[in-house]
Amino acid sequence: MPPRATALRSCPLALHSASMAEERQSTGGEARESGPEREPLAGAAEGDETEGAAQREVHADAAEREVHAGAAEREVHAGAAERGQHADAAERGQHADAAEREPLADAASGHEEEVPQLDPEAEARRVAAMSFIRRLGDPVLKSSATPVDRFDDPLRRQVSRMAGIMGDAYGVGLAAPQLGLSQRLLVYRVGPDAPLVVLANPELEWASKDHETLDEGCLSIPGITVDVERPIYVRVRALDEGGETRMVEASGLEARVIQHEMDHLDGVLILDRTTRDERKRALRELREAERAREREQAA
């Protein structure tokens, strides 16, 4: 009987979006124009006509001043409205910049979860878990692992052990070679409430042409992150811990974690996936961290 197949699907991770302020526009006051009220002066004397003409001129001057005052008022309101629009545009630009930075901040934690402030017991578990993980320079991390051919109780115990070490070390994924085991076996959990996923002998069936570059860290290179470009969507066929076929279609962080851990099965590290400048920077930081530890031990 052919093996039973199970499938896991995940939706793309939602990115933080900028809060866009609604565009506000202030309107200026209406122009108020008034003209002198002219009444015919019938049968007036010449002196009265002269006086009436002078009076009309005064009224005309007053009306002209009122028109100018209305225009000035409108100009003041227009200037205030323009300044308000510029302020709104600047505010929207600040929100957009913040939103653009947030996904990067989120991605910076990448593959190695940010370690929160721990109580002494949790910190002791983290240190103990990290002591089992092979570090950069160990030959097993540069070797191709052998396929899993037995799906029995020892394998299930191995999966449980890997999941425990990964959780105590605050990682989101772990491959068997990172524990010194030459097995094409990996586990991951992309969130505290997400299920544990086990992939044995995984094969990449499809990867999208859409790529993105994000920071990645690694439990085998603690304290270091580098830019790594990877496909955003992948489809992987593998076996679970019981030997049953499992198909995983993943995107976002889950797709990145799967590709990262599958690299470990082929002896590939994030330093092999990044640019030359990023690799040089990471190695320099590792040397500086090592010298700092040596000085602390000597003190």
Secondary structure as GFF3:
##gff-version 3
##sequence-region A 1 299
A	DSSP	beta_strand	5	9	.	.	.	ID=ss1
A	DSSP	alpha_helix	46	108	.	.	.	ID=ss2
A	DSSP	alpha_helix	120	132	.	.	.	ID=ss3
A	DSSP	three_ten_helix	139	142	.	.	.	ID=ss4
A	DSSP	alpha_helix	153	168	.	.	.	ID=ss5
A	DSSP	beta_strand	173	175	.	.	.	ID=ss6
A	DSSP	three_ten_helix	176	179	.	.	.	ID=ss7
A	DSSP	beta_strand	185	188	.	.	.	ID=ss8
A	DSSP	beta_strand	197	207	.	.	.	ID=ss9
A	DSSP	beta_strand	211	218	.	.	.	ID=ss10
A	DSSP	beta_strand	221	231	.	.	.	ID=ss11
A	DSSP	beta_strand	233	239	.	.	.	ID=ss12
A	DSSP	beta_strand	245	251	.	.	.	ID=ss13
A	DSSP	alpha_helix	252	265	.	.	.	ID=ss14
A	DSSP	alpha_helix	270	273	.	.	.	ID=ss15
A	DSSP	alpha_helix	276	298	.	.	.	ID=ss16
###
